[in-house]
């Protein structure tokens, strides 16, 4: 279809140019001239130092047949055409129509103008329009590029060329392939149409649906593009390249896939810096980590991917971080993901909701592997609150804590290290009533859970414990200092993925309750 389009343009230009064109005499000279008839038509056969002129065009060749009545000549040998625009064309065979001023050149054809050179075996050149069309492969060379295609058109007076069918551009540090392309040999601007692929010397592969390349300023703008490195795949509706500063800028429907991992990042915009080895995604960002029978979703203002030693080792999400996974929900100011060991660290007011538990600390770190939360570390000001069936709050407080989880992501054990303090309510399940409130202070202690409820407690280092009967429980006994139940802060799935609900397929999306 593209080939037909370019050919229709070409034919329309030719037809328009031929209207009203005046006949212009062809003059000639040669060392040897003979008159013959071929099929009853008179032919002038010229040899040695043959020269034809028509207007400002000069044609030199070794030998020629000139059909005077039709104003047509056939040239052979070393053919040289010199035009008024200082362009020169050489070939081994030529058929020239003096009426239309059309030169059909064949075999080892070379068009030269300034620093530009076009090589082909088949070229039709239109003198007045200073336009050429090549077919069955052609190649353009200038001071920085080599450009080839199966077919093409060039305009000598505009320094513009159109290439189509298997277009290939070899630049200083990259190779570009495309369906079709326009190229300005002065400004060094190339515009591609259809599928475009770029392979750079640093193994970066770029695919797009066409784009603009400004080689003088090292700037490019690509449509519906994909950038692939050894570490990731970056996609966007539009990608701008600032090669001068080694920065790639993506916008609209941006997607980042971390290779050799199950992490995907989405956003409105993205910036990749070769120099800093970082990729920043911002604007309605969403991180998706696919795990067994579930998906971990996270949103934030910005997500930063850091490349070290030719692999992305860390993802850093910051400002307004929220994440959602079945029975494992959280928020914080910032989160660090270590890709290699699946370690996740939460900073600045982190909070996690797990089953009926609320977990807070200055810093929280854990691993999320195969749909299971590995042991969780709580550093400084650790606090775990769980709400029982009667609405009472069981509480565990300490300096640092180490929590383990069952395969179903229920609390299994909690080790409290330093400043241990706990409140938990004994319940009579038959009568659905409180048996009493247990208050314990101990520097270090360990809690074992069964079915997400405290089964037993092991005390270390001089524990202080008391059991308060139901009728003696006062308001001040219900809460440990710094208690804060933050149920209203708990994100919903819609809070995390709302913006992308129509753009990406969420696993089991129809089953998610908001």
N, C-alpha and C positions, 0 to 999 in steps of 0.2 A: 504493500500500500504506500509506504514512504517513497519507494522507488518510482511508482507511478506518479505520485504527487510532484516530485522534483522534475520528472520528465515533462509533465504537463506545463509546468512553469517555463521550462526551457523552450518547448515548442511554441508557446504563446509569445515569448520574447522574440524568437526567430521570425515568426509570421509577421509580427508588427514591424520588425526592422526591414523586411523585404518590401513592404508596401511603398511605392513611389521611388524606389531606388533607381538611379540613373546608371546607364551602361558606361563603363570606363575602360579605355583601351589598355591592353597589355602590350608593353614593349619588350623586346628581347634582343639578345646578342649571343654569339657563340663562335668558337674557332671553326666549327664545321656545321653546315646546314644542308639538309637534303629534303626534297619534296617527294612525297609518296602518297598513295591512296590505300586506305584500309577500309574494306567494305564500301567502296565507292566514295568514301569521305576523304578529302584532302588532309594530309597530316604533314606537319613540318617537324623533322627529326633533327635535334640539335645535340652536339657533342662537344666536350672539352670547354672548360671555362664558361659554362652556360649561365646567363644572368637574365632574369625576368623582373620587370618593374611594373607596378601599377600604383599610381598615386605615390604615397610615401612608403610603400611596401616593396622590399627587394627580396627576390628568391634566387639563390645560387644552388647549382647542382652539377653533377658530372655529366648527365645526359637527360634528355626530355623529349616527349612527344607533345606538340602543341596543335590543338584542334581549333583553328582560327574562327571557323564559323560559329562554333558553340562557346568560344572564349574559355576553353578548358585546356589545362596542361597536365601531363603526367611526368613527374620527375623521379629520377633514380640516382643512387649513389649517395655521396655526401651532400645532403640537403641542408641549407642554412636560410632561414627566413628572418629578416630584420624588419622590425615594425617601428612606427613613429613614436611609440612610448618607450623606446630603448629596450624592449624585450627582444629576445633572440630564441628561435626554435630550430633545433636540428633533428634530422630523421634520416631514414634510408629510403623511404618511399613516400610519394606525395601525389595526391590528386587535388588540383586547385580549380575552383569554379570562379572565373572572373566576374560573372554576373552577380552572384550572391557574396562574392569575396569570402568563400569558405574553403579552408584548407583541411583536407583529410590526410593526416600524417600517420604512417605506420612504421613499426620496427625501430626500436632503440630511440624513441622520441624523448627529447629533453627540452623543456621550456625554462628559460632563464630570465629573471628580471631582478636586478639588485642582488640581494643576498638570498633570494628565493629561487629554488630550482624544483621543477616537477618532472618526474621520470615516468614513462609509460610506453606501451607498445601500440596504443591506439588512442589518437587524439584528433578530435574535430575542432578546428579553431576558426573563429569568426572575426575577421580582421577589423571591420568597422566597430563592432561592439567590444573588441579586445576581450573576448570571452572564449574559453575553451571547455570542452567536455571530453573526459576520458572514460574509458570503459575497459573491462577485463583487467583490472588492477592498475593502480597508479600510486606514486609516492612523491610527497612534497618534503623538501629539506630547506631549513633556514638555519640561522646561526645557533639556535637552541633546541629545535625540535625536528623529529622525523615523523611524518604523518602519512599513513597509507590507507587505502580503501579499494574496494572492487570498482566503484564508480564515483565520479565526481565532476563538479563544475567549478571553474575559477574565473574571476573577473580581474583582469590585469590592471585596469584603471582605478579599481576600488581596493586592491590588495586583499580581496575577499575570496575565499574558497568554500565550496560546499562538498562535503564528503558523505557518502552513504554506502551501505552494505559492507559489513566487516571492517569498520573504522578502527584504526590503531594509531595512537600517538605515543611516541617514545620521547619523554622529556629528560631533563638532567638527572632526576632521581626517582622517576616513576614511569609506569606504562599504563596508558589509558585505552580501554576498549569501549566501543559504542556502536549503536545502530546507525546513527548519522550525526553530523557535526558541521557547524560553520566555523571558519577560522580566519582571523585577520592577521596577516603576516607583519603588519606594522605595529599594532597595539599588542599583539600576541594574546588576543582574547579568543577563547574557544567557547562555543555554546553547543552542548550535546543534546540530542533528542532521543527519547526511548531509553532502553536499558543501557546503563553506563557502569563500567567496572574499572577501578584504579588499583594497581599493585605498586606500592612504594618500596624503596630500597630497604626500609626498616621493617618489612613484612606486614605493613598495615594494608588491609584490603578494604576498599570502599565500593559500595554498590548503590546506584541511585536511578531514578527515573529522569535522567537528564539534569543539566546544570550549567552554570557559568564559571569559567576559569580565566582569571586575570593573572597571567604569568609575570607581567612586569611588576606587579604589586604583591605577588604571591597570595592572592585572595581568590577563594572559590565559594560558590553558593550552589548547593545541590538540593534537588527535590526528592522527597520520599526516600531518604538515604539510610544506608547501613554501613557503619564503620566497624571493621573487625580487626582486632589485634590478637596477640598471643594470649592476652588475659581476659578479654571481654568482647561483647558485641554491643555497639551503641547504635540505636535507631532514632529517627526523628523525621517529621514531615519536611523540615528544612534543616540543613546543616551548612554552616558557614565555616570556611577554613582560612585561618590567618597563619600561613606557613612561615611568614617572617618572624612571628612571635611564638610559633609552635603551639597555637591555640585553635581548638575546634569547638564551635558553638552550635548546639542543637536546640531546636524549638518545635513546639507542638507535637503532642503525643510521643514524648521521649521515652525510650525503653533501654535499659541497660541489663544485659545478661552476663553474669559472671561465669566464665567457663570453668569446667571441672568443679562445679558446685550446683546447688539447687536454689541460688539466690537470683531474683529478678527485681529491678528497680524501675519505677515509672515516675514521670513528672512532666511539668509543662516545659521546662528548659534544662539544658545541660551544658557544661563546659568541661572540655578535656584539655589539660596542659601537659604536653610532652616533657617540658623542662622540669616541672614539679612532679610528674608521674601521678597526677591526681585527676579524678573525674568527679565533678560536682553536679548533682541533680537537685533542682529546687522548683518550687511552685506546685502545690498539691501533690507532694511526693508520696509514693507508696512502695514499700518493700514487701516482696512476697517470697517466702521460703517454703518450698514444697517438702512435706514430710509424710510419713506413712499414714494414709487414710485421713489426712488433715492438712491444713495449710496455715502457716503463721503469717499474719498481715501486720504491717507497721506503717504508720504515717508520721510525718514530721515536716518542718519547714524546709529542711535541707538534708541531703544524704551525700556523704563524701566517700569515694572509693580511693584507697591509697595503694599504689603499686610499688612493691619492693622486690628487687632481685627477679624481675621479669614475671611476677605473679602478684595478683591482688591479694594482699594478706589481711587488710582491715577494711571494714565499712563503719563509718561514723555517722550516726543520725543525731541531729541536735535541734533544739527548740520545738516545744509542743509535741513531744514524742508520745505516741499512743500505739499499743499493739493489742492484737486480738488473736486468740487461739481457743478452741473449745476448752473450757475449764482452766484457762490460763490467760489472764488479761492484765495489762499493766500500763503505766505511764511514768514519764520522768522528763527531765530537761534534756538529757542526752543519753545515748546508748552506743557502745562500741561492740562490733562483731568481729571476732577473729575467725577468718574463713577456714584456716587450716585445722584448728582443733575444736571448732564449733562453740567457742567460749563467748558468752554474751555478758557485758558489764553495763550496769545502769548507774548513772551519776546524777547528783543534784535532785533531791527530793524524789527518789524512786519509790514506787508502790506497785505491788502485785496482788491480784485477787486470784486465789487458787481454791476451787471448790467453794467452801464457806469461810475461807481464811483470808485475812488481810495482812500483808507482809510489808513492812517498811524498814528502812535503814538508811544511813548516809550513802552507802554503796552496796549494790546487790550484784552478784555474779553467779552465773549458772551455765550449764550446757543443755542444749536442746537437740537430742539425737534420737532418730527413729521414733518420733512421736512421744518420747519420754524425756521428762526433765531430770537431768542428772543432779547430783548434789548441789545445793545452793549455799553460797557464802554470803553472810550478812555482816558488814563491817561498820561498827560504831553506831550507837543509838538504835540497836535492833529491837523490833517490836512486832509481835505476831498476835493478831486478834482473830478469834473465831466466834461466830454466833451460833448458839445451840438452838434446839427445837422450841425452847420456851422464850427465846429472845434475849437470853443472858449472854454476856460477853466473857469468854474465857481468854485470858491474856498471858503472854509470856514476854518478858522484857530482859535485856542483857546488853553487855557491851558488844560482843561478837557472838554470832550463832552459825552453826553448820546444820543444814536441814537436808534430809534424804527423802526420796519419794518412791512410792510403789510403781509398778508398771502402769497402773491406772492414773498416775499423777496425784495420788493421795499422799498426804504427809505420812512418813514412816517413822522417822526419828528426828529429834532436835537436840543438838548439843549446845548448851549455853556456856560461854566462857567469859566470866567476869560480870559482877554486879547482877547476878541472876535474881529474878523476881517473877512470881507467877500467881495468878488467880484462876481457879477453875471451879465450876459448880458441879456438885454431885447430884444426879437426877435419879428419881424413882420412875423408871419407865412404865411400870404398871399403873401407877396413880398419876403419872405425868406431873410430878411435883418436885420441888427442890429438897434435897436431903441436907444440904449445907453448902457453905462457901469455904473452899480451901485456899489459904493464903500462905505462901512459902517464900522465904528469902534465903538465898544461898549463892555463894560466889560462882560456883560451877554446878551444873546439873544436866541431866539427860532425861528427855521425855520420849517414851515409846507410844506409838499410836496404833490403833486397830480400827479399821473402818472409819478413818479420819477422826477418831475420838481418842483422848488420852487413855491409855491402858495402864501405865505405871510410870513412876518418876524415880530416878536414881539421884540421890543427893551427894554432894561432895563438900568437904570443908565447912563443918559446923553449921548446918542448916537451922533456920528458925521457922517453925511451922505452927499454924493454928487452924482450927476448924471452927467456923462460926455457924451456929444453928440458924435455921431459917428465920425464926422469930427475933433474933438478935442482929440480923443484917441491917446495917444503916447505909445511907446514900454514899458516905465517904468510903465505905468498904468495897464498893462495886467496881472501882476503877483504880488502876495503877497510874501514878503521875505520868503525864504526857500522853494519856489515852486520847485518841481521836479516831472516831469511826467515820470513814470517808466514802460511804456507799454512793453518795451523789457524784463523786468524781469518777466512778467506774465507767470506762468507755463501752459503748455498744459497737457492734460490728459496723453499723451505719456511720458512726463517728470516724471510723478508721478508713473505710473504703467507699464512702458515699460518692465522692467525685468520680471514681472509676467504675462505679457499678454498671454503667452502660458501655464501658470501653473494654473491659477485660472479663473473661470468664472466671468467676469465682467458684472454686470447688464446693459442691453441695450448696450453691447459693440459694436454691429454692427452699432448702431446709433451715436456713438461718433465720432466727427470730430476732427482731430488733426491739 
